[in-house]
Amino acid sequence: MTIFYKGGFAMNSKSILLGITVGTTLASIATLLTTPKSGKEVQIRCKNTLKSMSDSVGQISNNSIELKQQVKETAKVSLDSAKFISLEMKDSINDWKKDIEPSIQLLKQDIDGLRKNLENVKKLTSN
């Protein structure tokens, strides 16, 4: 899965997870080296933090899978809807053309009649 940002920058989801893992590891090491607590307390705290992070990564993974499935489903529904709407519009346009055809024929007849009348008037005024 690729994630796009405003500036056109794209990142692979594996790269994001790798970045989170490396960042967390570095933060954990820094915490161990600078903590004023005892070793046992730090171990318990690290285990709890690691479990929490593991749960978070699992949840992110599950959410990503669900999102991917939803995007696929939405794309399929959108495509089906677009096809249906396209056919409906085509049918509506064809029906409209059939409905206005008699009016078009009447207008053509009226125009032909006006042309003939105009020609007659020209003949009369030129004589």
N, C-alpha and C positions, 0 to 999 in steps of 0.2 A: 504494500500500500504506500502511496506517495502522498505527502501532505504539502500543499502549496500555501505560500504566504503572500501578502500584499505586493511585495517587491518582485514577485516572480521566482523567489527562492524556493526550491523544492528539497524536501528531506524524505528519506526512506524511513519507515517506521522502525526498522532494525537499527538504524543509526541513532534514532531518538532513544530507544531502549538502551543501547550501548552507552550513550551519553549520560542517561540517568544512572545507570549502574556504576560507571566510572566516577561520576560526581558524588554519589552516595558513598562509595568506597573511600574516596579521598576525605570526605567529611567525617566518616567514621574514624579513620586513622588520626586525623587532626584532633578529634574529640578525645580519643584514647591518650594521646600524648599530652594534652593540656588539661585533663580533668583532675580536680582535687579530690575525687572520691576514691574509695578502696577498690581493689581489683575485683572483688566479688560483686560489689554493687555495679561496677562498670560492665562486668560480664552479663549480669542479669538484664541490665539496661540495653546492652547490645543485642542480646537474644530477642528481647521484646521488640526492639527497633527493626531487627532483621525479619522477624515474623510479620510485623506490620507492613514493611516494605514488600515482602513476598506476596502478602495478601493484596496489596495495592497493584503490583505488577500483574497478578492473576486477574484482578478485576479490570484493569486496563485492557488486557488481552481479550477477555470475554466481551467487553464493550466494543472493542475494535471489530471483533468477529460479527457481533450483532449489527453494528453500523454498516459493515460491508454488505451483509445480507439485506438490510433495509434499503441501501442504495441500489442494489441489484433489482429488488422488487419494485422500487419506485420507478426505476428506469424502464422496466418492462411495462408497468401500468401506464406510464407516460407515453410510451411508444404505441401501445394498443389504443389509448385514447386519441392520440394524434391521427392514427389511421382511421379510426371511426369518425372523427370530426371532419377529416378530409373527404371521406366518402359522403357524409351528410351534406357538406357544403357543395360538393359536385352535384349531388341530386337536387339540392335547392336551386342552384343556378340553372340546371337543365329545366326544372319545373317553371322557374321564372321566365326563361326564354320561351317556353311553350305558351305560358299565360299571356305574354305581351306580343306574340306573333300576330294575332288578329289586329291589334292596334297598329302595329307597324305597317301591315298591309293597307289598312284604312288611311294611314298618313301618306303612304306612297301614292295611293289613288288620289287623295286630296291635292298632293303636290303636282301630280300629272294634270289634274283638272285645272289648277291655278296656272300652270305653264300654258295650257291650251288657251285659257281665257286671256292671258297676257299676250300671246301671239295674235289672237283675234283682235285685241285692242290695238296692238301695233299696226296690224293690217288696216284697220279702220281709220286710224289717225294718219297713216301714211298716204292714204288715198285722197 
